[in-house]
Amino acid sequence: MPMKWRSCRPSRAAADTSSLSDVPESGLPNTGTTLPSPRQRVAMLSLHTSPLALPGQGDAGGMNVYVRELVSALAQAGLECTTYTRASRPGLPEVVQVEPGHQVVHIDAGAFDLPKEALPSVVPQFAEGVLAHMRANGVPDVLHGNYWLSGQAGHLLKHELNRPLVMTFHTFARVKAQGGDPEPLWRELAETEIIGCTDAICVSCTEEERQFRDLYGNPKGRVEIVAPGVEHAFFTPGDRRGARQALCLDDRPVLLFVGRIQPLKGLDIAVQALAELRRPDALLVAVGGASGQDGDDEVQRIAALIDELGVAEQVIFVPPQQHHILSTYYRAADVVLVPSRSESFGLVALEAGACGVPVVANAVGGLLTLVDHADTGFLVPDRAPDLFASHVRWLLDHPDEARHMGERAALRARRYTWGLAAARLRRMYADLRANSLVSCG
């Protein structure tokens, strides 16, 4: 079955349009040398994916949003921030000035079209490029790596520059293995080496901290809970009917899936739940694109599953959207499904809740701390499609209770802001600069 991609998109009047995701990778280059600044300087390392990339496309996802929004909040808090990422296509400017105090630097490292699986081979080249830029433009006070590939580069840079290394892994190999997505042994060994020389490891919630300590033990560096945030100027409750009109949707029940199409994210579970629901009037709207080594195969597998279950007329595929436009999709939904095999945090669940929409999610990782079962949504053990369908059916059959759930979810989401995350990091960075560095071995 060919995939039916929805072309109707929200009008400019119907959606906020000032997100940083609108900044093109071909933005204005900073051709001058960065002037010395008394402000604390942070080097954010994001080797494999750019904060300027469109989430939901290729390897871009929640980590892109995390880096972009967090660095923006750090810059607004008075820090001088540079994000280093690998140049993924020709013609990119070396430097993109995103906003005052926030620039993105593209580093040439390997062929432009390298798959993610081949990126470990270019880590030394990436680190050399970052080091050259730092020596020419000013050495930062702290290094902050995102994902294990950036951690490898950060580890090299720490020893060259004698600067503290902070790590946000986003996913851990051993956690993914528990969820049924084993990683190569060399990734696990690399993560263990990085952990042994990292001055601070950031986790998103108490559940991620528990998983980390259970699987990796107590590190020599500190472990800090720094929860991601949500941009409440965009992600806030709104009129469902208006959102549906903007998206060319009618009054039928809408189940929403937002994420990359890959086995980890579990779109197949959402499709099976739709079939189990046995509501021919219900729609499943899936926003996102194929991702990773198995992405194209997963798209074909989902298409075959849709045909097999006889729900071809009830599934709409929407290409990846600019991040702020997702708020319109959330507001249009009756329920958001998050059936991921593992989630260190679960930004989709937080954004959906911030928009006043109940979530039905797999009971893993950070989703355990974001969704209060039977209060702001429902948690499903073992990703059981029949239980997903049962909870969705209850929400559709009890619209008043579902609305109250959404209201409580929105209230709960107010606890999470990027400004709070930046404030915690700012204090931690200052502490690390005042203390001795963790040493390897």
Number of C-alpha atoms within 10 A of each C-alpha: 11 9 15 13 13 15 10 11 17 18 14 10 8 15 18 17 16 10 15 18 22 14 17 14 22 13 13 14 17 15 10 8 9 10 8 10 10 8 12 16 22 23 23 25 29 26 29 24 25 27 26 22 21 21 25 24 19 21 23 23 22 20 22 23 24 19 21 21 24 23 26 23 20 23 22 17 14 14 22 22 23 24 25 28 24 24 25 20 12 10 9 18 18 16 22 24 16 21 13 13 19 21 21 28 23 24 23 21 22 17 13 12 11 13 13 14 9 11 17 17 11 19 23 15 15 25 23 18 17 24 19 13 15 15 11 10 14 16 18 19 20 22 24 23 27 25 20 27 23 27 30 20 25 31 25 17 20 18 14 10 16 11 21 27 29 31 26 20 21 18 18 21 22 19 20 17 14 11 16 12 14 13 14 9 11 11 16 16 12 16 21 16 16 23 25 18 24 27 24 24 22 21 26 22 21 17 18 25 20 14 17 19 12 10 13 14 10 13 18 15 19 15 19 19 17 20 20 24 24 24 17 17 9 21 25 23 20 15 11 18 15 15 22 21 16 20 19 13 17 12 12 14 18 24 24 23 27 25 25 28 28 23 22 17 19 23 24 21 22 27 25 19 24 27 20 17 19 12 13 13 11 20 21 24 22 26 22 22 24 22 22 19 14 12 18 15 16 20 21 15 13 22 19 15 17 22 12 10 13 11 19 18 14 18 21 16 17 19 16 22 19 17 19 20 20 22 22 27 28 32 26 28 26 23 28 28 27 29 27 24 21 24 24 22 25 23 21 21 26 26 24 30 33 31 29 31 32 33 33 27 25 25 23 24 25 23 27 21 17 23 26 17 16 13 16 26 26 24 25 19 12 13 21 15 20 17 19 27 21 13 21 26 16 12 22 16 11 11 12 11 14 24 17 16 24 26 21 20 28 25 16 18 25 16 12 17 18 22 20 18 19 25 15 15 19 17 10 15 22 13 11 21 13 9 10 11 18 18 12 13 6
